[in-house]
Amino acid sequence: MRAHSTLTRRLLASALPVALLIGQDAAPGRADPLIGRTIGAYGLPGAIDTPTAEMLPDSTLGATVAYSNMARRNSIVFQALPRLTVVLRYSRVESTEERRGYIWDRSFDLRYQFLDEDPNSWRPAVAIGLQDFLGTGIFSAEYLVATKTINPRLRISAGLGWGRLAQQGSIGNPFGHRPDPDDEEGGKPNVDQWFRGDVAPFVSASWQATDNIYLTAEYSGDRYACETGDTEDCPRTPWLSDEDELKNRLNLGLTYQIGQNYQLTGYVLGGKQLGVQFTVAMDPRQSPFPSGTEKAPAPVRPRVARNADPEGWSGAWSADPTAHPAIQKALGDALADEGQVLESMALDANRAEVRIRNNRYIQQAEAIGRTARLMTRALPPSVETLVITSSQDGMPTSSVTLRRSDVERLENTEASQISEAAVLSSADPRPGNLVYTPGLFPRFSWSLRPYVSTSLFDPDEPFRYEVGAQLSGEYELMPGLILSGSVRQRAFGNKDQDAPGSLTVGEYKALDTDYNSNGVPRVRSDSRMYSGDKGPTVPRLTLAWYAKPTEDIYSRVTVGLLERAFGGVSGEVLWWPSNSRLALGAEINRVKKRDFRDVFGFRDYEVTTGHVSAYYDFQNGISTQLDIGKYLAGDKGATLTVTREFANGWRVGAWVTKTDMSTEDFGEGSFDKGVTLSIPLAWGTGQPSLRRVGGNIRSLSRDGGTRVSVRGRLYDTIRDSQSGQINQGWGRFWR
């Protein structure tokens, strides 16, 4: 019986990832996933505390804040794929055992809808889910749930739940006993608990009373054992509150839809506890300015008839030594008005090649399209072949070759037609007869902007921040050789070196060591020591050299103060043919830990790190990256990153790192993982810009599995101007 239980449990535990792998390419003709109408207190489509089989519209990104005397839950939800919903949650639970009177718990959920609702029969939508499967166990649950639309206003959901969803009303434990959590620090998949222990039914109903009001009722197996001090069903005995037990298992809620993106919900738990919730959800693909507000490009200028300019059509002009400089200056000035830099140009009677640096448009295809238009206006009529080469930090990446006659003929057609006429290839790294634009190098640029630095999920202070001013500068001595840096001056914030419950600055420095009591180097756990400076700081000051030795190989060497905590030298090579989905790279770093206060001082700890990396673009907006090597603390392992990018430049991703550092040495969290969000400013302003906001969201800053932060890594530098990204954004060629 035990062998049967173990086998069944493993099959069920594998159901979610297996369904994910095979479900996306199932037979054609599948209906769209059943879309939810309300968000539950756990941040997913659902009733109040019980799940449903509903999804959000694909790519929806949302946030939920739910409050009751039982718990405070802050959730970020993302519809990663049409049938896969993911949630990162940060919850506060009152505790009689903690000195602060509460604990903050981090948890992560997955839900996958593997069966569609059939509107022409009684077949419901069916989903499987894992709740808090990477946390400490207080909200841990698994479920199988079905949802059916009875009529346009009424939906019914019913399912079976384990763990948190089966604290009462059990109908048995068909797959064996649910073991107590054995990971006091949390952060590891609690696979041995999945779909084990008592199982209990739950049911919910949602009724759309008006266009904006939804009424919800549910019958739940969650009786809030931890929150009411019931030690028998609480997996974390010290995490106890002293709230009164609920009167019954019935929860009621009312949701009011505010516009398209907001919901306000009030609910009653068990006939006793009141709660309120606010939700915001948006589709990153739907910009407030769908078409942008940038000025229209200059139109294509058709060539005059041959008899109107016989010298221009004959190519005799190319023998004039003043023609090339004059044309290059005129085209360079026109491109500058478009936010682009004409680095160099080669010109003869029939062919023109330009190397451009796009400083404005989030889609490289738009920069190429505008350049093609301007070339028709600046070049003599005999020039038929147009070659537009994209350049990043002095490295030519990819070339687009067009016939001028095609540009003239297809200007007012769909972008797909000019795409079929264009040839994309890896750029030739040799300068050939290219002539650099006079006076372009050396180049100096600077900016003065406010900055906001944040830190999330600290158990004592969930949100830490620092606000100030940052002066940044860049001096490009020659193409590919760049001196850059920044200076920050703090204005205010609560990110300080002296954190409650931690060593003071004096106590920390008195230790005179960069290793903790387990012998693990403090490479990130002392990040607070680099905060709170009253005077100016220098986060970064580097000299970088970028080169392209062959058509498919790129290189980078960076030396200096690489980041706020480390300085040294970093070297990297990347193999990436322009038309390839696959890229391979290798990086090695020799770094030393910087002083907390002395801008140019260093501490004793130094280490050599390095990784080999593989990148793959699925060309459906999803890309993956696998890094294998040695990390800052000397541990060895791998990092897997999965990112989804939309046509407007939004990027949402997640990563996980596992190394040979033990759970005990790593500490709370067990291994490194997190999510990343990058939002182009152009999405919100309508004005073209390459600037982005966002960053990484990780549960905790620990020493294991962390890399040195080097600005300008090759893959990120050249990715937007490679053929794959250009093709994905080709719809903006004529923008």
N, C-alpha and C positions, 0 to 999 in steps of 0.2 A: 504493500500500500504506500509506503514511503517513497519507493522508486517511482511509482505512478504519479504521486503528488509532485515530486520534483520535476519530472518530465513535463507534466501539464503546466506547472508554474513557468518553466522555461519557455514553453511554447507561447503562453500568454504574454510573457515579458517581451518576447520577440515580435509580437503581433504589430506593434506600432511601427518600428523601423521597417519591417518587411512590407507592411502596407504602404508606407511612404515610398519605398523603392519601386514597387510595381504599380501603384495606383495612378501615377501621373500619366502613364502611357497606356491606359486601358483602352478598351474598344471604343471606336468613335461613336458619336451620338449620345454620349452621356449628358445628362442634364446638368445645369449649373448647381453648385452646392446650395443647400437650404440656408438662406441668409437670416441671421438672427435680428430681432427687433429691439431687444433690450440687453443690457450688460449687467451681469450679476456682481455680487460683492467680491468675488475672487478675480474680477477683471476680464472674464470671458463671456461670450454670449451665453445667457442662461436665465434662470429664474432669480432667486436671491442667493441661497447657499448651495442649491443643487444645480448640476450641469444639464445642458441639453445637447442635442446633436447638431445644433446650428453653427454656422460659420459667420465671419464678417466678410464683406466684399474684399476680393483679392487686393492685397497690399495695404489694407487699412492699418493705420497706426493710431493708437489711442492710449489714453491714460485715465485711471479711475482713482478717486479718493473716497473711501468708505469709512464711516465712523459710527461706532456704537460703544456702549459700556463694555462689551465683550472683547472688541478688538478694533484697531485702526489699520486699515489695509490700503497701501499705495501701490498701484499696479501699472505696468506698462505692457500693452498688448500689441502684437503685430501679426497680421495675417500673412505669414511667410510664403505660403503657397495657397492656391485656391482651397485646399482641403486640410491644411496644416496651420493651426493657431498656436502661438507661443506666448507665454506670459512670464515676466519677471516681476516678483512681488516683494515688497518690504513692509512687514507688519509689526505693529507694536501691540504687545499683550501685557496687561497689568500683571504684576507678580508680587506675592507676599514674601518671596525668598530672596529677592535681589535688593541690593543697597539703594538702587535708583528707584525702586518700586515698579519697574517694568523691564521688559526685554524687547529687543528688536530682532526679528527673525526674517531671514532672506529665503525665498523659495522660488521655484521655477516649475512651470507647468507646460505640458504638451497635450494637444487634442488633435485627433485625426478622424475625419469623416470618410469612412471607407465604403458607405452605401448611400446612394442618392434616394431622395423621396421620389416616388412615382405619383404624379398628380392624378393619374387615370386609374389608380388602384389603391388598395389599402397599404401598400408597401411604404414604410416610413424611412426617413433618413436615419442612419445608425453611425455612431461615433464611439471611439475608444479613447480614454484619456488617462494621463498620469498627472497627479497633483502633488506638488512639493516633493518631487522625486530626487532633488539634489539638496534638500534642506536638512534641518535637524529633526524633522519628523512631526512637529506639532500640527501641521496641516496635511500630513501625508495621506493620500487616498488614491484609489484607482476606480475606474468605472467603465461600464458599458451602457450606453443610453440610446434610446430611439425617440424620435420626434416626428409627429404627424400633424399636418395642417388639416383640421376638420372642416373649416370654412375660412374665407379670407380674414376673419377677425379672431378666430379661435385656434390655438395650437395646444396639443397635449404632448407631454414628454414623460417617459417612464424608463427606469433603468435599475441596475444593480450596482451597489457601491461597496468598496472595501475600505478598511482603515477608518479615517475620519468620518466617512459617510455611513459607517456601520457601528456607531457607538451604541445604538439601541435598535430594536426591531429585527434582530438577527434571525435569519432563516437557516443558519448552519454555516459550516466552514468546509466546503467541498474540496478545497485544495490544500488543506493542512493549516496548522497553527501559524499565526503571524508572530515572528520573533520580535523581541524588544529591540529597539535601535541600539546598535553597538558602536555607533560613530558619534561620540559626544561632541565632536567639533562640527559635524555636519559637512555638507559639500560633496559627498560621494553618492553615486546612484545606489539607492537602497534596494537593489534588485531582489535580495532574498525575501523582501516583504511584499513584492508586487503580487496582487491578486491572491494573497494568502490571508488566513484568519476569517473572522466572521464576515458574512455578506448580508446586506440588508437592501430591501427595495426602497426606491424613492420615486415620487411622481410630482409633476407640476403642470399647471395650466396657465396660459397667457391669453388675455382677451383684450383686443384693441377696442376700447370704449368709444374713443373719438379719434380724429386724425392725429392728435397729439398726446393722448392719454392711454396708458397701458396698465391694466390691472393683473396682478400675478398672485397666485396661491401655490404653495408647495407643501409636501409632506416629506420631511427630511429625517435621516438617521443620525444627524449630527446634533448631539445634545450639549456641546461645549463643555466637555469633561474637564479639560485643563483650566478653562476660564472660571469654572464654578468649584474647583477644588476637589474634584472626584479623582482620587489617585488611581483607582482601579483601571480606568480607561484613558489615562493621560500618559503618553509615552515618555514625557519629560517631567518627572515628579517635582523637581525644583521650580518648574515654570507654572506656579499655581496662583490663581487670583482668589478672590473671596466673594464673587458675585453670587446672587441667589440662582438656584436652578430654574430652568425654564418650566413653564406650566405644562406645555404639550409639545408636540412635534410639528405643529402647523405654523408656517410663516406666511405673512401677507405683505404685499408691496404695491406701490403706485408709482409709476414713472411718467414724467412729463417731458416730452420732446421739445427742446428749445432750438428752433431753426433746424438746420441740417446736421450740425456737428455736436450738439450738446444735449445731455440728458440730466435731469434732476430726479432722484428717487428717494422715497421715504418708505421704511418698512418696519414691521413688528416681528420680532423673533420669539417663537414659542409663547405668544400671548402675553409677553412680559417686557422684553427689552426693545427699545426704540433705536432705529438707526437711520442715517441719512447718507446719501452717496451722490457724488457729482462725476460725470463722465464727459470727456471730450474725445472725439474720434474724427479722423480726417483721412483722405486718400492722397498720398503724396503725389500721385499722377495728375491731380486736379489743382493746378496753380491758380491763385487769384488773378493772374495775368496769363491766360493760356497761350496767347500769341506774342507776349512780350510787349514792351513799349519802346523798344529801341527804334531809332530812325530807320527809314527804309534804305536799302542799299542803292547805289547808283545803278541805273539800268545798263544792260548790255548795249554797246554801240556797234551796230552792224557796219561792216566795211563798205566804203564807197565803191562805186563801179570802177573797173580797171581803167577805163578811159578818163575818169575824173582824177586819178592819181597814178599815172603810169610809172613814175619813179618809185613810189611806195610799193607798188605791186611787183616791180622788177627786182627789188632787193638791193638796188644800187646804193641806197642810203647807208647800208652796213659798212661801206668803205669810208664813210666820214668818221674820223676819230672822235668827233664831238657828239655823235648821235647817241652812243651807249650811255655816257655820263648824264646827258640831258634826260633821256628816257628813264634811267634808273632813279634820278632825283624826283622826277614828276610822279613816278609810280610809288616811290618811298613816301613822299608827302601825302599822297592819296591814301595809302595804307595806314599811315600814322593817324589820320582822321578816323579810321575804322578801328583804332586800338590795336594795330598790329605793327610789327617791326620788320622791315625788309632787310634781312641780314646780308644777303648777297644775291647776285644776279649774273646769269650767263645769257648772252644774246647774239644771235646771228640772223641771217636773212630769213630763215624759215622756222627757227625754233627759239623759244625763250624758256629759261628755267629760273624760278625764284625760290629762295629759301626764306620762309616767313616764321616769325615767332608770334603766336597768338596770345595776346594779353587780355582778351576781353570775353570771348564767347565760350560758353560751357561745352558746346558741341564743336569739335574741330571742323566738322563738315560745313558749318555755317561760315567759319573763317575762310575755308577753301573756296566756297561758293562766292563770297564777296571778293576774294582775290581774283577769281576768274573773270568776274564782271569788270573789275578795274583794269585787268590786263587787256581786255578788248578795247578799252578806251585809251590806253597809253601806248600800245604797240602799233608799229606800221602794218599795213594790210598784208604784206608778204609773209608775216609770221603766222604759221598755221598750227604748229605744235606748241601746246602750253604744258609745262611741267611745274607743278606746285609741290614743293617739298616742305614738310613741317619740320621745325627745329625746336628742340627742347634743351635749354642750358648748353647751347652750342653743338648739340648732337643732332645730325639729320636722322629722322626716324623713318618716315614713309613718304613716298612720292605718289601723286595723282597726275596721270598723264591724260590730257584731253585734246581733242581736235577743236580748234577755234570755231570751225563751221558748225560743229555740234552744239557748242555753247550758244552761238547765234540762233540756231534753228530750234533749240529745245527750251529756250528761256521761259516760255509761258506754258510748259507742259509739266506733267508730274515729275517729281524728283527721281522716280524709279527709271525713267527713260535716260536721263543723263548718267545715272548710275551704271546702266548697261553699256553706255558708250565710254565710260572712264576705265582706266587701267590703274590698279593700286599695286604698288610694289615696295620692297625695301629700298630705302634711299642709299645711294652710292656715297660712302664716306669720303671719297677722294674729292678734293676741291675742283679738279678739272680746270675749266676756264672761268669759274665763278669769280666775280669781282665783289669784294666787300664794299658795302656802302660807306663812302668816306665820312670820317668823323664819328662813326658809330661806336667805336671802342677806343679807349675804355669808357664804360658806361657807369654812372652812379645814380642810384635811386634811394629814396628814404620815405618814411611815413611815421606819423605820430598819431597813435590811436589809444583809446581806453582798452583795458584787458580785464577779463573776469576769469579767475582760476577757481575751480570748485573741487570738492571732495565729498563723495557720497558714501553712505552706509557705515560710517563710524558708529560703533555701539553707544558711545557717549554723546555724540553730536551727529545726527544723521546727515546734516547738510552743513558743510564748511565752505567758506568762500573768501576770496580776496579780490579787491577791486583796486585798480591803479592805472597808471599811464605807461605805455610802452613805446620807445623810440627804436625803430628798426632801420637798418641800412644795408645796401648791397652794392658792391663795387666789382664790376666784371672787367678784369684787366684785359682779357681777350676771350674769344669764344670758348667757353668751357672752363675757364679759370676764374673762380668767383670767391671773393672775400665778403662774408656777411656776418651779421650779428645783431643783437638786440640788448637794450638796457631797460629795466623796469624800475618804476618807483611806486611802491605801495601807497595807497591812500587810506583804506580802511578794510576791515573784514575780521572774521573770527578764526581764520587759519593761523594758528600761533604755534610756537615751539612748545610752550607749556600747555599740555593737554591734560584735562582731569583724569586722574587714575594712572598717569604715565610718569616716567622719570622726568624730573625737571632738567633744564638745559645744563645746570651745574652738575647734577648727578650723572647725566649722560656723558658729559665730557670727562668727568672724574673716572669713568670706567676705562678710558684710554684704550679702547678696543673697538673694532668694527665687527665683532662676532657676538652673537647672543649666547645664552647659557648652554644651548645645544651645540655650539660650535658652528652655527650657520652664519655666513656673512650677512650683515645688515645692508642690503643693497636697495631695498624699497621700504622696509618696515620703519625706517627712520626718516621718511619723506618729510614729516612735519618739521624736522630740524632745518630744512631749507626754506621754511615759510616764516612769515612774520618779521622779516628784516625791515627796520625803520629806514635805512639808507638805500641807495640804488643797488641793484643786483644785475648781474650779467648772465642771463639764462643760457646764452649761446654766443660763441664767437669762433668761426671756422673759416678755413681756406679749403675749398673743394675744387677738384679737377675732374671734369667729365670728358670722356673720349669715346670714339667709336672706331676700334681698330679694323673691323671688317663689316660687311653689310649686315651681319646678324648678331654681332657681339658688341656689347656696351661695357664701359668700365667707369668706376668712380673711386677716387681716393679723397678722404676728408680728414683733416687734422685740426685739432684745437679743442675748445670747450664744446663738446658735442651736445651736452644737455646740462640741466641745473646740477645734477648729482655726479656726472662723470665727464672726464676729458681724456683725450688720447688720439689715436689714429684708427680709421676705419677704411677698409678696402673691399671692393665688390666688383664682380663681373656678372653679366647677364647675357644669356643666349636667347634671342627672341626674333625669329624671322617675322617680318611684318604681317604676312598672311597666315601665321600659325596661331592656333588656339593655345598651344603649349609653350611655356617659357621655363627655362631652367637657370638658376642662379646660385652663386656662392658668395659668402661674406665672411670676413675675419676682422676682429677688433682687438686692439690692445688698449685697455682703458685703466684709468686710475680714479679713485674716488675724490671728489672735490671737497674742499673745506666748507663748513657750514656758513662762515661769515666772510673769510678772506676771498675776495673775488677771484684771484689768480692763485690761491693756495690749494694744496692737495693734502689728503690724509694718507695713511699707510697702505690701505687696501688697493691692490691692483690685480687684474685678471685678464686672461686672453679668452675671448669667446668667438664663436663662429657657427655658421649654419649653411647647409645646402638647402635650396628651396625649389619647389615645383609649383608652377601656377597654371591653372587651366580655366579657360573661358568657355562656358557652354553656349554662348551667343544667344541666350534667351534671357539675359539680364542677370544670370547667376554665375559667379566665378568662385573658384576655390584656390586656397594656398596652403601648402604643406611645408613647414620648416622643421628640419631635423638638425640637432647640434647641441652645443654647450651654451648655457645661460650665465647670467651675471654672477650668481651665487656658486658657480662651479658645477651645478647639477646638469645632467644630460637627459634629453628627451625630445619631444616633438610638439608642435603647435599646428592645429588645423583651424583654418578660418574659412567661413562661407559667407559670401556677400551677395546681396541682391541690389542691383542698380536699375533705376528707371530712366526713361529717355530724357527726363528733365534734369537729371543729375543727382537726384536723391540716392543715397546709399544707406542700406541697413544691413548689418551683419552680426555675426557671432563667432566667437573663437573659444577654443579649449586647449589647454596646455597640460601635458602630463610628463613628469620627469622622474628620475630615479630618487628624488628626495622623498623621504618617508612622510607619511601623514603626520606623525608626531613632530618631525622637524619643520614641516610646512606650517602647521598650526591650523587655526580655524579656517575652514574653507576647503581643506584637504588638497586641492589643486587649483590652478588658475583658470578662470573662465570669465567671460563677460560678453557684452554686446557693444557694437559701435554704431554711431549715427553721424552722418555727414549731410548737411543741408546746404545747397547752393543759395547764396544771397539773392541771386537772380530770380529764384522761385517766388520769393516774397515781395520783391521790389518791382519786378518787371523789367528792370534795367540790366543789360548784359554785364556780367562780372564773373571772374574766376574765383572770387573769394567764397569761402565756406565757413559755416559754423557747425559745431558739434564736438564729438569726442568719444572717448571710451567710457563705458559704464561697467565697473567691475564691483563685485561684492565687497572685497577687501584688498588692500595693498599688502601683499606678502612678498617674501624674498625669493621663493621658488618660482621657476618658470618665467623669469622676466628678462627682457632684452634691453640693451642700451638703445635709447631713442635717438636715432640719427636722421636728421632732416635730409630730404632729397634722395631717398633710396630709389634705385633705378626703375624698378617696376612701376612704382607710383608716378615717377617723373615722366615716363614716356608712354604710359598706358593710353591716355586720352588721344594721342596722335598716331596710334597704331591702327592698322587696317580694320581690325575687328570693331573698335569703338567708332571709327569713322563710318563704317557701314551701318552700325546701329543708329547713328545720328544723321544719316544721309537725308532724311526727310526735311532737314533744315538747310539743305544746300542752297535753295533759292530764297531762303528767308531774308 
